[in-house]
Amino acid sequence: MRRLLQGFMYYCLLMLVAGHTSAQTCTGSFGDPVVSESFDNPGPLPNGQAQNLRYVSGQCPENGEYTIVTSFPNSCHPDTWHSVFTDHTGNGGNMMVINASQVKSQFFEKRVSGLCGNTVYRFSIYVLDLMRKENTDPGVIHPALRFVIEDGNGNILTEDTKNIEPTYNAEFQPYGIDFATTLNTDEIVLKIFNDADGGYGNDLIIDDITFRACGPQVDNRLDGSEQDFTPECASSGNRNFMFETTPQPGYVYQWQKIINGDWQDITGATLVKYTANVDLSVGAIHQYRVAAAKLGNIASENCRVYSLPHSITIYAKPVLAPINSVTICRGDNAQVTLSGGAKYFIEGSDGFRLETTSSQYTFQPADLHDGTTTYTAYTLSAENCRSDNITFSITVKPPFTATATADKLTICHGESVQISTTTNIADSYTYTWLPAEGLSQTDIANPVATPARSTTYTVVVSNGACSYTQSVPITIIEPPAVTLVQRREMFEDNPIKLDPVYSGDITTYRWSPEEGLDDPTKPNPLVSPEKDTEYTVTLTGPCGVKTASVFVRVYQKITIPNTFTPNGDGINDVWNIEDLVTYPASETSIFNRNGQQVFRSIGYTSPWDGTFNSSQLPAGTYYYIIDLKNNTPKVAGYITLLR
């Protein structure tokens, strides 16, 4: 493609080039450049191309110096030189900036090989006078260039001198020379001389030196016309196109096609006519041209001249990206995304029509109807080519209400309950229950719930577009439970309060036996039994019956005499403590006035008879300590022994 554009631009350039020699020998068509010097490599020119000039790397060459730069923002002589920010082509390439020598001399030489004998060529160059045109000082010197083209043996084939005119806007000026090689010439030497005097001025930039073959006018007719094919949109099948050129005496031909961006020969297409079979179903630009060369030279691209190309442009068929079908709730918007073309069209089965260039369209509620509407969409490309139709649908569903209930809202712990969901409109629904704990399933209308605690279950019901949320609370009733100390102790006639810890749901309390209770229906009754008794409480609630028992140990009251007479008369001969025998673990100790223990008994099955070690103790007062061993305080006091 780049070579095609270069060729076309060069053809247009020929209309502007002045100063031709050799009797205007190039009046027809041209070939692609055989050689192109665009100073692509920075640094000194190779192979002695720079003559009588010194290379400098800076931006300000002095007399007799040159530099190779991409841009020349003049800071050297801002009052007299142009600033040149791009090379001739403007594509970021380099150019040669020359500050001419003080003496007239050759400053450039380039040897060109690979030419064809007995062939006319065009040499061309772009030159820019660095001196500004607005500088009208009569002492300003402008470049005068002499171009000499010699064959490989030093014979001059042509030469010409060109006075380079200044410009206001730093414009490159084209210049060209036509020359003919001899029969056996395949190499030439280009020499450029500076024929202007040195001094104030005579500074220039050169760029894009090319050589290309030229010859007779080579035309290219497509189906009998010089005009290009009118572009069409891609369609099915193939079509033949006839290309034809006018034969020239002594010339042979080769048809070419652009493949992967380059012109390539079409095998066997060497006649003045060529038929191209073009696939119309694929978008592409098919370009064809014909090469002409003298007999025996057609195989060398350096000998050829070319016709202008013809283009067969097939615009690609646009492809509208798929549009997803959607389901929405009545009152909602429906947005579609459009891509793949320049203009979009949508037609609905309900009469809806849309034409838009936007990539998004939002269907408003007023555009839509309950139920499913089918739409057909297509697009037009920027070239007005139409895509295939695609279809999509928009389903609008009406809002609904849902009710969630349970066959029982209150259940005993461990029981299950059936939850039911109903809607007021028949449709296909999905269900999502939360929390999931205790549910048989979370995605059905009627799960079974077995919650471990009181729970409110919430369901979201959806028909794919609309949704509704409902909740149902399930209250758990716990069975009666009681924590009760299994043994309590008390003294006779000293009531205590039973203090169980209850939990769960309890309706009634019943204690048995009732003897010794202040109220057998109270949860915490007072008890004062006359003897050891086991009491049982029965708890009754909605979710069951629970019983628990407590044993109440009743300690009898003991009466401690303060005197006794162990004289053998059978009356009050021992220290008899009534009911102490009922405390089998009790410990009784008696001490004399000196603190000596004179009696000790566990259980008190044998009362004290006033002796110590089988000897009678003297009358007097003794001290006693009684420990009942039932977590009650010890009993202490004095007993008088009489004789």
C-alpha positions as CSV (number, residue, x, y, z in Angstrom):
1,M,0.0,0.0,0.0
2,R,2.9,2.4,0.8
3,R,4.4,1.7,-2.6
4,L,1.1,2.3,-4.3
5,L,0.7,5.7,-2.6
6,Q,4.2,6.7,-3.4
7,G,3.6,5.9,-7.0
8,F,0.4,7.9,-7.1
9,M,2.0,10.8,-5.4
10,Y,4.9,10.8,-7.7
11,Y,2.6,10.8,-10.7
12,C,0.9,13.9,-9.4
13,L,4.3,15.4,-8.6
14,L,5.4,15.2,-12.3
15,M,2.8,17.8,-13.1
16,L,4.8,20.3,-10.9
17,V,8.4,19.4,-11.7
18,A,10.3,22.1,-13.7
19,G,13.6,22.2,-15.5
20,H,13.5,18.9,-17.4
21,T,16.1,18.1,-20.0
22,S,16.7,15.5,-22.6
23,A,13.8,16.9,-24.7
24,Q,11.1,16.0,-22.2
25,T,11.6,12.3,-22.8
26,C,9.4,11.2,-19.9
27,T,5.8,12.0,-20.9
28,G,4.1,8.7,-20.1
29,S,4.0,6.4,-17.1
30,F,6.6,5.7,-14.4
31,G,7.9,2.8,-12.5
32,D,8.4,2.3,-8.8
33,P,11.6,3.9,-7.4
34,V,14.7,2.0,-8.3
35,V,16.7,3.9,-5.7
36,S,15.4,6.1,-2.9
37,E,17.8,8.1,-0.7
38,S,15.9,9.5,2.2
39,F,18.9,9.8,4.6
40,D,17.3,7.2,6.9
41,N,20.5,6.6,8.9
42,P,21.7,9.4,11.1
43,G,25.4,10.2,11.1
44,P,27.9,10.8,8.2
45,L,26.9,9.7,4.7
46,P,28.6,6.5,3.5
47,N,30.6,5.8,0.4
48,G,31.9,9.3,-0.2
49,Q,28.4,10.7,-0.9
50,A,29.3,13.9,0.8
51,Q,31.9,15.7,-1.3
52,N,33.9,18.7,0.0
53,L,31.7,18.8,3.1
54,R,32.4,18.0,6.8
55,Y,29.8,16.2,8.9
56,V,28.8,17.8,12.2
57,S,26.3,16.3,14.7
58,G,24.9,19.6,15.9
59,Q,22.1,21.7,14.7
60,C,24.2,24.5,13.3
61,P,26.6,23.5,10.5
62,E,29.1,26.2,9.5
63,N,30.4,26.9,6.0
64,G,31.4,23.7,4.3
65,E,29.5,21.5,6.8
66,Y,26.4,19.4,6.8
67,T,24.3,17.5,9.3
68,I,21.6,14.8,9.1
69,V,18.5,15.6,11.3
70,T,14.9,14.7,11.7
71,S,13.9,18.3,12.7
72,F,15.6,21.6,12.3
73,P,14.3,24.1,14.8
74,N,16.6,26.8,13.7
75,S,18.5,28.4,16.6
76,C,21.6,29.2,14.5
77,H,20.4,32.1,12.4
78,P,16.9,32.9,13.5
79,D,16.7,36.1,11.6
80,T,17.6,34.6,8.2
81,W,17.0,30.9,8.2
82,H,13.8,28.9,8.3
83,S,12.9,26.5,11.1
84,V,12.0,23.2,9.4
85,F,10.3,20.8,11.7
86,T,9.8,17.8,9.4
87,D,11.4,16.2,6.4
88,H,9.8,16.4,3.0
89,T,7.4,13.5,3.6
90,G,6.5,14.6,7.1
91,N,6.7,11.0,8.4
92,G,9.5,11.5,10.9
93,G,12.4,10.7,8.5
94,N,15.7,12.5,8.1
95,M,17.0,15.2,5.8
96,M,20.4,16.6,4.8
97,V,21.1,20.2,6.0
98,I,23.9,21.9,4.1
99,N,25.8,25.1,4.8
100,A,27.6,25.5,1.4
101,S,31.3,26.0,1.0
102,Q,32.7,29.4,0.2
103,V,33.9,28.1,-3.2
104,K,31.9,26.5,-6.0
105,S,32.3,22.8,-5.7
106,Q,30.6,19.4,-5.9
107,F,29.0,18.5,-2.5
108,F,27.1,15.3,-3.2
109,E,27.7,12.1,-5.2
110,K,25.7,8.8,-5.3
111,R,26.3,5.7,-7.4
112,V,23.2,3.9,-8.6
113,S,23.4,0.3,-9.9
114,G,20.8,-2.2,-11.2
115,L,19.4,0.0,-14.0
116,C,18.4,-1.4,-17.4
117,G,20.0,-0.6,-20.6
118,N,18.2,1.4,-23.3
119,T,15.7,2.7,-20.8
120,V,14.5,6.2,-19.9
121,Y,14.7,7.2,-16.2
122,R,13.6,10.1,-14.2
123,F,15.9,11.5,-11.4
124,S,14.0,13.6,-8.8
125,I,15.0,15.5,-5.7
126,Y,13.4,17.8,-3.2
127,V,15.3,21.0,-2.3
128,L,14.6,23.8,0.3
129,D,16.3,27.1,0.3
130,L,17.1,27.8,4.0
131,M,17.1,31.6,3.5
132,R,13.7,33.2,4.1
133,K,12.0,34.8,1.2
134,E,11.1,37.8,3.3
135,N,14.8,38.6,3.6
136,T,15.2,41.0,0.7
137,D,18.7,42.0,1.4
138,P,20.4,42.4,-2.1
139,G,23.4,40.5,-0.8
140,V,21.6,37.3,-0.1
141,I,22.9,34.4,-2.2
142,H,20.4,31.6,-3.1
143,P,21.6,28.1,-4.1
144,A,22.3,27.3,-7.8
145,L,22.6,23.5,-8.2
146,R,24.0,21.7,-11.1
147,F,22.9,18.1,-11.5
148,V,25.2,15.8,-13.6
149,I,24.4,12.2,-14.4
150,E,27.2,10.1,-15.8
151,D,27.3,6.4,-16.8
152,G,29.6,4.1,-15.0
153,N,32.5,5.0,-17.3
154,G,32.3,8.8,-16.6
155,N,30.4,9.7,-19.8
156,I,27.8,12.4,-19.1
157,L,24.3,11.2,-19.9
158,T,22.7,14.5,-19.0
159,E,23.2,17.6,-16.8
160,D,21.1,20.7,-15.8
161,T,21.3,23.6,-13.5
162,K,18.5,24.7,-11.2
163,N,18.3,28.0,-9.3
164,I,16.6,27.2,-6.0
165,E,14.0,29.8,-5.2
166,P,13.3,31.0,-1.6
167,T,9.9,30.4,0.0
168,Y,7.9,32.1,2.7
169,N,6.8,28.9,4.5
170,A,9.9,26.6,4.3
171,E,8.5,24.6,1.4
172,F,10.4,21.9,-0.3
173,Q,10.6,22.3,-4.1
174,P,10.6,19.3,-6.5
175,Y,13.1,19.0,-9.3
176,G,13.7,16.3,-11.9
177,I,15.8,15.3,-14.8
178,D,15.0,12.7,-17.4
179,F,17.8,10.7,-19.0
180,A,18.2,7.5,-21.1
181,T,20.7,4.7,-20.5
182,T,22.7,3.2,-23.4
183,L,22.1,-0.3,-24.4
184,N,24.6,-1.8,-22.0
185,T,24.4,0.8,-19.2
186,D,23.3,-0.7,-15.8
187,E,25.0,1.9,-13.5
188,I,25.0,5.7,-13.3
189,V,26.6,8.3,-11.0
190,L,24.6,11.3,-9.7
191,K,26.7,14.4,-8.9
192,I,25.4,17.6,-7.4
193,F,27.4,20.8,-7.6
194,N,27.0,24.1,-5.9
195,D,27.5,26.7,-8.6
196,A,26.5,29.7,-6.5
197,D,29.1,32.0,-4.9
198,G,29.9,31.5,-1.2
199,G,29.1,34.0,1.4
200,Y,25.8,35.4,2.8
201,G,23.3,32.6,2.1
202,N,23.7,29.6,-0.3
203,D,22.4,27.3,2.4
204,L,19.9,24.5,1.7
205,I,18.2,21.2,2.7
206,I,17.9,18.2,0.3
207,D,15.7,15.1,0.7
208,D,14.1,12.1,-1.1
209,I,16.4,11.5,-4.1
210,T,14.8,8.9,-6.4
211,F,15.4,7.2,-9.7
212,R,12.6,5.4,-11.6
213,A,12.0,4.1,-15.1
214,C,9.6,6.0,-17.4
215,G,8.1,5.1,-20.7
216,P,5.0,5.4,-22.8
217,Q,1.6,6.1,-21.2
218,V,0.3,2.8,-19.8
219,D,-3.5,3.0,-19.4
220,N,-5.6,0.6,-17.3
221,R,-9.3,0.2,-18.2
222,L,-11.7,-1.7,-16.0
223,D,-14.5,-3.2,-18.0
224,G,-13.8,-0.7,-20.8
225,S,-13.7,2.3,-18.5
226,E,-10.9,4.4,-17.0
227,Q,-13.1,4.9,-13.9
228,D,-12.8,2.8,-10.7
229,F,-15.4,0.3,-9.8
230,T,-18.2,1.8,-7.7
231,P,-17.9,0.2,-4.3
232,E,-20.5,-2.4,-3.4
233,C,-21.6,-4.1,-0.2
234,A,-20.5,-7.7,0.2
235,S,-22.9,-10.2,-1.3
236,S,-22.8,-13.8,-2.2
237,G,-20.9,-15.4,-5.1
238,N,-18.0,-14.2,-7.3
239,R,-17.8,-11.8,-10.3
240,N,-15.3,-11.5,-13.2
241,F,-13.7,-8.1,-13.9
242,M,-11.9,-7.4,-17.2
243,F,-8.8,-5.3,-17.1
244,E,-7.2,-4.1,-20.3
245,T,-4.3,-1.8,-21.5
246,T,-3.5,-0.4,-24.8
247,P,-0.6,-2.2,-26.4
248,Q,2.6,-0.2,-27.2
249,P,5.1,-1.3,-29.9
250,G,8.1,-3.1,-28.5
251,Y,6.6,-3.5,-25.0
252,V,5.4,-6.5,-23.0
253,Y,3.2,-6.6,-19.9
254,Q,2.7,-8.1,-16.5
255,W,-0.4,-7.6,-14.4
256,Q,0.0,-7.1,-10.6
257,K,-2.2,-7.2,-7.5
258,I,-1.6,-5.9,-4.1
259,I,-1.2,-8.8,-1.7
260,N,-0.4,-8.1,2.0
261,G,0.4,-4.5,1.3
262,D,2.8,-5.1,-1.6
263,W,2.4,-5.2,-5.4
264,Q,3.0,-8.8,-6.6
265,D,3.0,-10.3,-10.1
266,I,0.0,-12.4,-11.0
267,T,1.3,-15.6,-12.4
268,G,0.5,-16.0,-16.1
269,A,-1.1,-12.6,-16.4
270,T,1.1,-11.2,-19.2
271,L,-1.4,-10.3,-21.9
272,V,-2.9,-6.9,-22.5
273,K,-6.1,-8.2,-21.0
274,Y,-6.6,-9.8,-17.6
275,T,-9.8,-11.2,-16.0
276,A,-9.9,-11.1,-12.2
277,N,-12.4,-13.3,-10.4
278,V,-13.3,-11.5,-7.2
279,D,-15.1,-13.0,-4.2
280,L,-17.9,-10.6,-3.4
281,S,-18.8,-12.1,-0.1
282,V,-15.8,-10.8,1.8
283,G,-15.1,-7.1,2.5
284,A,-11.8,-6.1,0.8
285,I,-10.1,-3.7,-1.5
286,H,-8.8,-5.5,-4.6
287,Q,-6.2,-3.3,-6.5
288,Y,-4.8,-4.1,-9.9
289,R,-2.3,-2.5,-12.2
290,V,-0.2,-3.4,-15.3
291,A,3.5,-3.2,-15.6
292,A,5.1,-2.5,-19.0
293,A,8.7,-2.9,-20.1
294,K,10.6,-3.3,-23.3
295,L,10.9,-6.8,-24.6
296,G,13.5,-8.7,-22.5
297,N,13.3,-6.3,-19.5
298,I,9.9,-7.2,-18.0
299,A,11.5,-9.6,-15.4
300,S,13.3,-6.7,-13.8
301,E,11.3,-4.3,-11.6
302,N,13.9,-1.6,-12.3
303,C,12.9,-1.6,-16.0
304,R,9.2,-1.4,-15.6
305,V,6.7,1.4,-15.8
306,Y,3.2,1.0,-14.3
307,S,-0.3,2.1,-15.0
308,L,-2.4,3.8,-12.4
309,P,-4.2,1.2,-10.3
310,H,-7.8,0.3,-10.3
311,S,-9.6,-0.6,-7.1
312,I,-12.5,-2.9,-6.6
313,T,-13.8,-2.1,-3.2
314,I,-16.2,-4.6,-1.5
315,Y,-17.5,-3.2,1.7
316,A,-17.7,-5.7,4.5
317,K,-21.1,-6.8,5.6
318,P,-21.6,-5.4,9.2
319,V,-22.3,-7.9,11.9
320,L,-24.7,-6.8,14.6
321,A,-23.6,-8.1,18.0
322,P,-26.2,-10.4,19.5
323,I,-28.8,-8.8,21.8
324,N,-29.8,-10.7,24.8
325,S,-33.4,-11.4,25.5
326,V,-34.6,-10.0,28.8
327,T,-37.4,-10.5,31.3
328,I,-38.5,-7.4,33.3
329,C,-41.1,-6.4,35.8
330,R,-43.9,-4.1,34.6
331,G,-42.8,-0.5,35.1
332,D,-39.1,-1.3,34.7
333,N,-36.8,-0.1,31.9
334,A,-35.2,-2.6,29.5
335,Q,-31.8,-1.6,28.1
336,V,-30.2,-3.1,25.0
337,T,-26.6,-2.7,23.7
338,L,-26.0,-2.1,20.0
339,S,-22.7,-2.6,18.3
340,G,-21.2,-3.6,15.0
341,G,-22.5,-0.8,12.8
342,A,-23.1,2.9,12.3
343,K,-26.9,3.1,12.4
344,Y,-29.3,0.6,14.1
345,F,-32.9,-0.4,13.4
346,I,-35.2,-2.3,15.7
347,E,-38.7,-3.4,14.8
348,G,-41.1,-5.0,17.2
349,S,-44.0,-7.4,16.6
350,D,-46.2,-4.9,18.4
351,G,-45.4,-2.2,15.8
352,F,-42.5,-0.6,17.6
353,R,-40.0,1.1,15.3
354,L,-36.6,2.5,16.2
355,E,-33.7,4.1,14.2
356,T,-30.7,5.3,16.2
357,T,-27.0,5.8,16.0
358,S,-26.5,5.4,19.7
359,S,-24.9,2.2,21.1
360,Q,-27.5,2.0,23.9
361,Y,-31.2,2.2,23.8
362,T,-33.5,2.1,26.8
363,F,-37.1,0.8,26.4
364,Q,-39.3,2.9,28.6
365,P,-42.4,1.3,30.3
366,A,-44.6,3.1,27.7
367,D,-42.8,1.2,24.9
368,L,-43.6,-2.2,26.5
369,H,-46.6,-4.5,27.0
370,D,-47.3,-7.4,29.3
371,G,-46.2,-10.7,27.8
372,T,-43.4,-11.5,25.3
373,T,-42.7,-9.2,22.4
374,T,-40.3,-10.3,19.7
375,Y,-38.0,-7.8,18.0
376,T,-36.0,-7.8,14.8
377,A,-32.8,-5.7,14.7
378,Y,-30.3,-5.0,12.0
379,T,-27.6,-2.4,11.4
380,L,-26.2,-0.3,8.6
381,S,-22.4,0.3,8.2
382,A,-20.9,3.7,7.4
383,E,-21.0,2.5,3.8
384,N,-24.7,1.8,4.1
385,C,-24.3,-2.0,4.0
386,R,-26.9,-3.9,5.9
387,S,-26.3,-6.7,8.4
388,D,-28.3,-9.9,8.7
389,N,-31.3,-9.7,11.0
390,I,-31.1,-10.9,14.6
391,T,-34.0,-11.4,16.9
392,F,-34.5,-10.9,20.6
393,S,-37.4,-10.7,23.0
394,I,-38.5,-8.6,25.9
395,T,-40.9,-10.3,28.4
396,V,-42.8,-8.1,30.7
397,K,-44.3,-9.7,33.8
398,P,-46.9,-8.1,36.1
399,P,-46.2,-7.5,39.8
400,F,-47.7,-10.0,42.2
401,T,-48.1,-10.5,45.9
402,A,-47.1,-13.5,48.0
403,T,-48.3,-14.8,51.3
404,A,-46.3,-17.0,53.7
405,T,-48.1,-19.0,56.4
406,A,-47.4,-22.0,58.7
407,D,-49.9,-24.6,59.9
408,K,-48.7,-23.8,63.4
409,L,-46.9,-20.6,64.5
410,T,-46.0,-22.1,67.9
411,I,-44.4,-25.5,68.3
412,C,-42.6,-27.6,70.9
413,H,-38.8,-27.8,70.7
414,G,-37.9,-30.6,68.2
415,E,-41.2,-30.5,66.4
416,S,-41.6,-29.6,62.7
417,V,-44.0,-27.3,61.0
418,Q,-45.1,-27.0,57.3
419,I,-44.6,-23.6,55.8
420,S,-46.6,-22.6,52.8
421,T,-46.2,-19.9,50.2
422,T,-49.0,-18.8,47.9
423,T,-49.2,-16.1,45.2
424,N,-52.1,-14.2,43.7
425,I,-51.0,-14.8,40.0
426,A,-50.3,-18.1,38.4
427,D,-46.8,-18.1,37.1
428,S,-43.4,-19.9,37.3
429,Y,-41.7,-18.7,40.5
430,T,-38.4,-19.2,42.3
431,Y,-38.2,-19.2,46.1
432,T,-35.3,-18.3,48.3
433,W,-35.7,-18.8,52.1
434,L,-33.5,-17.4,54.8
435,P,-32.1,-18.4,57.2
436,A,-31.4,-21.9,55.9
437,E,-31.0,-23.4,59.4
438,G,-33.8,-25.8,60.2
439,L,-35.4,-25.9,56.7
440,S,-35.8,-29.0,54.7
441,Q,-35.1,-27.0,51.5
442,T,-34.5,-23.3,50.8
443,D,-35.7,-23.2,47.2
444,I,-39.2,-24.5,47.3
445,A,-42.6,-22.9,48.0
446,N,-43.5,-25.2,51.0
447,P,-40.5,-26.3,53.0
448,V,-40.7,-28.1,56.4
449,A,-39.2,-26.1,59.3
450,T,-37.6,-27.7,62.3
451,P,-36.0,-24.7,64.0
452,A,-33.8,-25.1,67.1
453,R,-35.0,-21.8,68.4
454,S,-37.7,-19.2,67.7
455,T,-37.0,-18.1,64.2
456,T,-38.5,-15.7,61.6
457,Y,-38.2,-17.2,58.2
458,T,-38.2,-14.8,55.2
459,V,-38.9,-15.9,51.6
460,V,-38.1,-13.9,48.4
461,V,-40.4,-15.0,45.6
462,S,-39.5,-14.1,42.0
463,N,-41.0,-14.7,38.7
464,G,-37.7,-13.8,37.0
465,A,-38.5,-10.1,36.9
466,C,-40.7,-9.1,39.8
467,S,-40.1,-10.1,43.4
468,Y,-42.0,-10.1,46.6
469,T,-40.8,-10.7,50.2
470,Q,-42.7,-12.3,53.0
471,S,-41.9,-13.5,56.5
472,V,-43.4,-16.0,58.9
473,P,-42.3,-16.2,62.6
474,I,-42.1,-19.6,64.3
475,T,-42.1,-19.6,68.1
476,I,-40.4,-22.5,69.9
477,I,-41.9,-23.6,73.2
478,E,-39.4,-25.4,75.4
479,P,-40.5,-28.4,77.6
480,P,-40.5,-28.0,81.4
481,A,-37.1,-28.4,83.0
482,V,-36.0,-28.1,86.6
483,T,-32.7,-28.1,88.4
484,L,-33.1,-29.2,92.0
485,V,-30.6,-29.9,94.8
486,Q,-31.2,-33.6,95.7
487,R,-30.8,-33.2,99.5
488,R,-31.7,-30.5,102.0
489,E,-31.3,-30.6,105.7
490,M,-33.2,-28.8,108.4
491,F,-34.0,-28.8,112.1
492,E,-37.4,-29.8,113.4
493,D,-39.8,-26.9,113.6
494,N,-37.4,-24.7,111.6
495,P,-39.0,-24.4,108.1
496,I,-36.9,-24.0,104.9
497,K,-37.8,-22.8,101.4
498,L,-37.3,-25.2,98.5
499,D,-35.6,-23.3,95.7
500,P,-35.5,-25.2,92.4
501,V,-34.3,-23.5,89.2
502,Y,-37.0,-23.8,86.5
503,S,-36.8,-23.3,82.7
504,G,-39.0,-24.0,79.7
505,D,-42.7,-23.3,79.5
506,I,-44.5,-24.4,82.7
507,T,-48.2,-24.2,83.3
508,T,-48.6,-25.8,86.8
509,Y,-46.5,-26.9,89.7
510,R,-47.5,-29.8,92.0
511,W,-45.5,-31.0,95.1
512,S,-46.1,-34.3,96.9
513,P,-46.6,-35.4,99.6
514,E,-48.5,-32.4,100.8
515,E,-47.6,-32.9,104.5
516,G,-45.3,-30.3,105.8
517,L,-45.8,-27.9,102.8
518,D,-47.3,-24.4,103.1
519,D,-48.7,-24.6,99.5
520,P,-48.1,-27.7,97.2
521,T,-48.9,-25.6,94.0
522,K,-46.2,-23.1,94.6
523,P,-42.9,-23.3,92.7
524,N,-40.9,-22.6,95.9
525,P,-42.9,-23.8,98.9
526,L,-41.9,-23.7,102.5
527,V,-41.4,-27.1,104.1
528,S,-41.4,-28.1,107.7
529,P,-41.8,-31.9,108.0
530,E,-41.7,-33.8,111.3
531,K,-39.4,-36.4,109.9
532,D,-37.2,-37.1,106.9
533,T,-39.2,-36.7,103.8
534,E,-38.7,-36.9,100.0
535,Y,-40.6,-34.3,98.1
536,T,-41.4,-34.6,94.4
537,V,-42.4,-31.7,92.1
538,T,-44.4,-32.4,89.0
539,L,-44.2,-29.7,86.3
540,T,-46.8,-29.5,83.6
541,G,-46.5,-27.4,80.3
542,P,-47.7,-27.3,76.7
543,C,-44.8,-29.4,75.7
544,G,-44.7,-32.1,78.4
545,V,-44.4,-33.1,82.0
546,K,-41.3,-33.1,84.1
547,T,-40.7,-34.4,87.7
548,A,-37.8,-33.9,90.2
549,S,-37.3,-34.9,93.8
550,V,-35.5,-33.6,96.9
551,F,-34.8,-35.4,100.1
552,V,-35.3,-33.3,103.2
553,R,-33.4,-34.5,106.2
554,V,-35.1,-33.4,109.5
555,Y,-32.9,-33.2,112.5
556,Q,-34.7,-33.6,115.8
557,K,-34.4,-31.0,118.5
558,I,-32.1,-32.1,121.3
559,T,-32.7,-31.2,125.0
560,I,-29.5,-31.0,127.1
561,P,-29.9,-31.4,130.9
562,N,-27.7,-29.1,133.0
563,T,-27.4,-31.6,135.9
564,F,-27.6,-35.3,136.8
565,T,-27.0,-37.4,140.0
566,P,-25.1,-40.6,139.3
567,N,-25.7,-42.0,142.9
568,G,-27.0,-45.5,141.9
569,D,-30.6,-44.8,143.1
570,G,-31.9,-45.5,139.6
571,I,-33.0,-41.9,139.1
572,N,-31.2,-39.5,136.9
573,D,-28.1,-41.6,137.2
574,V,-26.8,-40.7,133.6
575,W,-26.5,-37.5,131.6
576,N,-29.4,-38.4,129.2
577,I,-29.6,-36.1,126.1
578,E,-33.0,-36.7,124.4
579,D,-32.8,-37.5,120.6
580,L,-29.0,-37.1,120.4
581,V,-28.9,-40.8,119.4
582,T,-30.6,-39.6,116.1
583,Y,-27.3,-38.0,115.2
584,P,-25.1,-41.1,114.7
585,A,-22.2,-39.0,113.5
586,S,-22.3,-36.5,116.3
587,E,-19.4,-36.0,118.6
588,T,-19.8,-35.2,122.3
589,S,-16.8,-34.1,124.5
590,I,-16.8,-33.3,128.2
591,F,-13.9,-31.5,130.1
592,N,-13.2,-30.8,133.8
593,R,-12.3,-27.5,135.1
594,N,-8.7,-28.1,134.3
595,G,-9.5,-28.6,130.6
596,Q,-8.9,-32.3,130.8
597,Q,-11.2,-34.3,128.5
598,V,-13.0,-36.8,130.7
599,F,-15.6,-38.1,128.2
600,R,-15.9,-38.5,124.4
601,S,-18.6,-40.3,122.4
602,I,-19.4,-40.7,118.7
603,G,-23.2,-41.1,118.3
604,Y,-24.0,-41.0,122.0
605,T,-25.4,-44.5,122.2
606,S,-24.1,-44.8,125.8
607,P,-24.9,-41.7,127.9
608,W,-22.2,-40.4,130.3
609,D,-22.5,-41.9,133.8
610,G,-20.1,-39.5,135.6
611,T,-17.0,-41.7,135.4
612,F,-13.6,-41.4,133.8
613,N,-11.5,-44.4,133.2
614,S,-14.1,-46.5,135.2
615,S,-13.6,-44.2,138.2
616,Q,-16.2,-42.0,139.6
617,L,-15.5,-38.3,139.1
618,P,-16.1,-35.9,141.9
619,A,-19.2,-33.7,142.1
620,G,-18.7,-30.4,140.4
621,T,-19.2,-28.4,137.2
622,Y,-18.0,-29.8,133.9
623,Y,-17.8,-28.2,130.4
624,Y,-19.3,-29.9,127.3
625,I,-19.1,-29.5,123.5
626,I,-21.5,-31.3,121.2
627,D,-20.8,-31.3,117.4
628,L,-23.8,-32.7,115.5
629,K,-21.7,-33.0,112.3
630,N,-24.5,-31.6,110.1
631,N,-23.0,-28.2,109.3
632,T,-24.7,-26.6,112.2
633,P,-22.9,-24.7,114.9
634,K,-21.4,-26.7,117.8
635,V,-23.4,-26.7,121.0
636,A,-21.4,-25.9,124.2
637,G,-22.3,-25.4,127.9
638,Y,-21.9,-26.5,131.5
639,I,-23.2,-29.6,133.3
640,T,-23.3,-30.0,137.1
641,L,-22.5,-33.5,138.5
642,L,-24.1,-34.1,142.0
643,R,-23.4,-36.9,144.4
